[in-house]
């Protein structure tokens, strides 16, 4: 599933490279350097409207506005700041859909968690986004805008980007890769600081590898697989769409992806109290990915109202982690952020829709 162009998409400046903007400016009868000015004002100065780009001749600005040319920025509908300084933004698209993006700061980095779709069709039981259904995929400039919006809201340059927000990135791989190109080349965030998280889409990983080399020239971003269970039976109870993509086939595709790209795969595992957090689950997981060039990212569940899953105890989390490490599996425990402000993805959008 790829995005269909929105009406007027060819009149949007955001998402275009400097060379594309130079060519576009010349096609408008302007000198080439106008394209470089557009690029500077869109990506560095953060212009939101064409009329904000005051370095351009007023007559041309007026002409562009009258012909429907826009920068392509989204509108900030709501901002929530948690006690740990995490910031979540609810953004409105040009067709009045709502998406979420999150800025997660630490002392030395600012990670932006971006959405790739409006809603999600994967219907994972532990995720608030899937409860609202799927509307459409985002286009590249709507993804890039999220990074700019967090940069402006937090007055700090983002250092990392993770595609872990609303939506399934591999059902929108063309636009996701175009957005990565822009984030990398135009915003200056290296591919190795970008992570694409997927619950797994059959036949999509080989396409992702091939398209990455075609679109980006290399595939250096991190691929993160949302596994959340060590076996097919349990995974299907948490992720209904997993029925069409057996875990053994998914892992085989991951191994082939590692061979094709030379990049390590990370496995994300949400710990659900009393569901998938037992020692035997850790042992089974370790056996499943044994010999794999991989890494496990453990995540303690962030509760949502629609499900009665529980967050595991600290003791259970530590035991699970120790069991993996004892079997030679590299593990990171992701610190939970924004717990006092609807930390789970999709909650802010759902509140807006129900208001």
C-alpha positions in Angstrom: 0.0 0.0 0.0 1.5 3.3 -1.0 0.2 6.9 -0.7 -1.9 8.4 -3.4 -1.0 12.0 -4.2 -3.2 14.5 -2.4 -4.9 17.3 -4.4 -2.3 20.0 -5.0 0.6 17.8 -3.9 2.7 19.1 -6.8 2.4 22.6 -5.4 4.1 21.8 -2.1 7.6 23.0 -1.4 8.4 20.8 1.7 9.9 17.5 0.8 11.8 18.8 -2.2 15.6 18.7 -2.4 17.7 21.8 -3.1 18.3 20.7 -6.7 14.6 20.1 -7.2 13.8 23.5 -5.8 16.4 25.1 -8.1 14.9 23.4 -11.1 11.4 24.3 -10.0 12.3 28.0 -9.5 13.9 28.1 -13.0 10.7 26.6 -14.5 8.9 29.5 -12.9 11.1 32.0 -14.7 13.3 32.8 -11.7 17.1 32.5 -11.4 18.5 29.3 -10.0 19.6 30.9 -6.7 15.9 31.4 -5.8 15.7 27.6 -5.3 18.5 27.8 -2.8 16.7 30.6 -1.0 13.5 28.5 -0.9 15.5 25.5 0.5 17.1 27.7 3.3 13.8 29.2 4.3 11.8 25.9 4.3 14.3 23.7 6.1 16.5 26.1 8.1 14.3 29.1 8.9 11.1 27.1 9.2 8.8 29.2 7.0 5.2 28.1 7.3 3.7 30.1 4.5 5.1 31.3 1.1 4.5 34.9 2.2 6.9 34.3 5.2 9.8 33.9 2.7 10.4 37.6 2.6 13.7 37.2 0.6 11.6 36.4 -2.5 10.3 39.3 -4.6 6.8 40.2 -3.4 5.3 39.9 -6.9 6.5 36.3 -7.1 5.3 35.5 -3.6 1.9 36.9 -4.5 1.8 34.9 -7.7 2.8 31.7 -5.9 0.1 32.2 -3.3 -2.5 32.9 -5.9 -1.6 29.8 -7.8 -2.0 27.6 -4.7 1.7 26.9 -3.9 2.2 26.2 -0.2 5.1 25.3 2.0 3.2 22.2 3.1 3.3 22.6 6.9 0.8 21.0 9.2 -1.2 22.8 11.9 -0.4 22.2 15.5 -3.8 21.4 17.2 -2.6 20.5 20.7 0.6 20.2 22.6 1.2 18.2 25.7 4.3 18.3 27.8 5.1 15.6 30.4 6.9 16.0 33.6 10.0 14.4 32.1 10.0 17.1 29.3 8.6 14.7 26.6 6.4 16.7 24.2 3.6 15.2 22.2 2.0 17.2 19.4 -1.3 16.6 17.7 -1.1 17.8 14.1 -3.9 18.5 11.6 -3.3 17.7 7.9 -4.6 19.7 5.0 -7.6 17.3 4.7 -8.4 17.6 8.4 -7.0 14.3 9.6 -5.1 14.1 12.8 -1.7 12.6 13.5 0.7 12.5 16.5 4.4 13.1 16.8 6.5 13.0 20.0 9.8 14.7 21.0 11.8 12.6 23.5 14.7 14.6 25.0 17.8 13.5 26.9 20.8 15.4 27.8 22.7 14.6 24.6 19.9 13.8 22.1 16.4 14.7 20.9 14.5 11.8 19.3 11.5 12.5 17.2 8.9 9.7 17.0 7.0 10.2 13.7 3.9 8.7 12.2 3.7 7.2 8.8 0.0 6.8 8.4 -3.3 8.3 9.7 -4.4 5.4 11.9 -3.3 1.9 11.3 -4.7 -1.3 9.8 -2.6 -3.7 11.8 -4.9 -3.7 14.8 -2.4 -4.7 17.4 -4.3 -5.2 20.6 -2.0 -3.3 22.9 -1.9 -0.2 20.6 -4.3 2.7 20.8 -3.8 3.8 17.2 -5.3 0.6 15.8 -8.5 1.1 17.8 -9.3 4.1 15.6 -9.0 2.3 12.3 -7.1 3.3 9.2 -7.7 6.4 7.1 -4.8 6.9 4.7 -1.0 6.9 4.3 1.0 10.1 4.8 3.0 11.6 2.0 6.6 12.5 2.5 6.2 16.1 3.4 3.7 15.3 6.1 6.3 13.0 7.7 9.1 15.5 7.4 6.9 18.2 8.9 6.7 16.3 12.2 10.5 16.6 12.6 10.3 20.4 11.9 7.3 20.8 14.3 9.1 19.1 17.2 12.2 21.2 16.4 10.1 24.3 16.7 8.1 23.2 19.7 11.2 22.2 21.7 13.5 24.9 20.3 16.2 22.2 19.8 17.7 20.4 16.8 16.5 16.8 16.6 19.3 14.2 16.5 17.4 11.0 15.9 14.2 10.0 14.2 12.2 6.8 14.8 9.3 5.6 12.7 7.4 4.2 15.7 4.4 6.5 15.7 1.0 5.9 14.1 0.8 3.5 11.2 2.7 0.7 9.6 5.7 2.1 7.7 6.1 -0.9 5.3 2.6 -0.3 4.0 3.8 3.1 3.0 7.4 2.3 2.1 7.7 4.6 -1.0 6.8 7.8 1.0 8.7 6.7 4.1 11.9 6.3 2.0 11.3 9.7 0.3 10.9 11.2 3.8 14.1 9.5 5.0 16.0 11.0 2.0 14.7 14.4 2.9 15.4 14.0 6.7 18.9 12.8 5.8 19.9 15.2 3.1 17.9 18.4 3.8 17.6 18.3 7.6 21.1 16.7 8.1 20.1 13.8 10.3 22.3 10.7 9.3 20.7 7.5 8.2 22.3 5.6 11.1 20.3 7.8 13.5 17.0 6.8 11.8 15.0 3.7 12.8 12.1 2.2 10.9 9.8 0.0 13.1 7.5 -2.6 11.5 5.2 -5.2 12.9 6.0 -7.2 9.8 4.4 -7.2 6.3 4.7 -10.3 4.2 7.1 -9.8 1.2 7.9 -6.3 2.2 11.4 -6.6 3.7 13.0 -7.5 0.4 11.2 -4.7 -1.3 12.4 -2.3 1.4 16.1 -3.4 0.9 15.8 -3.0 -2.9 14.0 0.4 -2.7 16.5 1.7 -0.1 19.5 1.2 -2.5 17.4 2.6 -5.4 16.1 5.7 -3.5 18.8 6.3 -1.0 21.9 4.7 -2.5 22.4 2.8 0.7 20.4 1.2 3.5 22.0 2.4 6.7 18.9 3.1 8.8 18.0 0.6 11.5 15.2 -1.8 10.9 13.2 -2.7 14.1 10.8 -5.6 14.1 7.9 -5.4 16.6 7.9 -9.0 17.6 6.3 -9.0 21.1 6.1 -12.8 21.3 8.5 -15.7 21.0 6.0 -18.0 19.2 3.3 -17.8 16.5 0.4 -18.8 18.8 1.0 -16.0 21.3 1.9 -13.5 18.6 -1.4 -14.0 16.8 -3.3 -13.3 20.0 -1.5 -9.9 20.3 -1.2 -9.1 16.5 -4.1 -10.4 14.5 -2.4 -9.7 11.2 0.4 -12.1 12.2 -1.8 -15.0 11.0 -0.7 -14.1 7.4 3.0 -13.9 8.3 4.3 -16.8 10.4 7.1 -15.9 12.7 9.5 -18.3 11.2 9.1 -16.8 7.8 9.4 -13.3 9.3 12.7 -14.3 10.9 14.0 -15.8 7.7 13.2 -12.6 5.9 15.0 -10.7 8.6 18.1 -12.8 8.1 18.0 -12.1 4.3 17.6 -8.4 5.1 20.8 -8.5 7.2 22.6 -10.2 4.4 21.3 -7.8 1.7 22.0 -4.6 3.7 24.8 -5.5 6.2 22.7 -3.8 8.9 21.8 -5.4 12.2 18.1 -5.9 12.9 16.5 -4.9 16.3 13.6 -6.7 17.8 11.1 -4.7 19.9 9.3 -6.6 22.6 6.6 -5.0 24.7 6.3 -6.7 28.1 2.7 -7.3 29.0 2.3 -8.3 32.7 1.3 -12.0 33.0 1.1 -12.4 29.2 4.5 -12.6 27.5 6.9 -11.7 30.4 7.6 -15.1 31.8 11.1 -16.6 32.0 10.1 -19.4 29.6 9.1 -16.7 27.1 12.6 -15.1 27.4 14.2 -18.5 27.0 12.1 -19.2 23.9 12.9 -15.8 22.4 16.6 -16.3 23.0 16.5 -19.7 21.2 14.5 -18.2 18.3 17.0 -15.5 17.5 20.1 -17.4 18.4 23.0 -16.8 16.0 21.2 -13.8 14.6 23.0 -10.4 14.1 20.3 -8.7 16.2 19.4 -6.8 19.4 16.4 -6.9 21.6 14.7 -3.6 22.8 12.5 -4.3 25.8 9.5 -2.0 26.4 7.3 -2.0 29.4 3.7 -1.7 28.4 2.0 1.8 28.5 -1.6 1.1 29.5 -4.6 2.2 27.3 -8.2 2.4 28.4 -9.5 0.0 25.7 -7.5 -3.0 26.9 -6.9 -4.5 30.4 -3.3 -5.5 29.8 -1.1 -4.6 32.8 2.4 -3.1 33.1 4.8 -5.8 34.4 6.5 -5.3 37.8 10.1 -4.0 37.9 11.2 -7.4 39.2 9.6 -9.2 36.3 11.2 -6.8 33.8 14.6 -7.4 35.4 14.2 -11.2 35.4 13.2 -11.2 31.7 16.1 -9.0 30.8 18.6 -11.1 32.8 17.3 -14.3 31.2 18.0 -12.9 27.7 21.4 -11.5 28.7 22.4 -14.8 30.3 21.8 -16.5 27.0 24.0 -14.0 25.1 21.3 -11.8 23.7 22.2 -8.1 23.6 19.3 -6.2 25.4 18.3 -2.6 26.0 15.5 -1.6 28.3 13.8 1.4 26.8 13.0 4.0 29.5 9.2 4.8 29.5 8.6 8.5 28.8 5.6 10.7 29.1 3.6 8.3 31.3 1.7 11.2 32.9 0.6 12.5 29.5 -1.0 9.7 27.4 2.3 8.0 26.6 0.8 5.3 24.3 0.7 6.2 20.7 -2.7 7.2 19.3 -4.3 8.3 22.6 -4.2 12.0 21.9 -5.7 11.6 18.4 -8.5 9.4 19.8 -9.3 12.0 22.4 -9.5 14.7 19.7 -11.8 12.6 17.6 -14.1 11.8 20.5 -14.3 15.4 21.7 
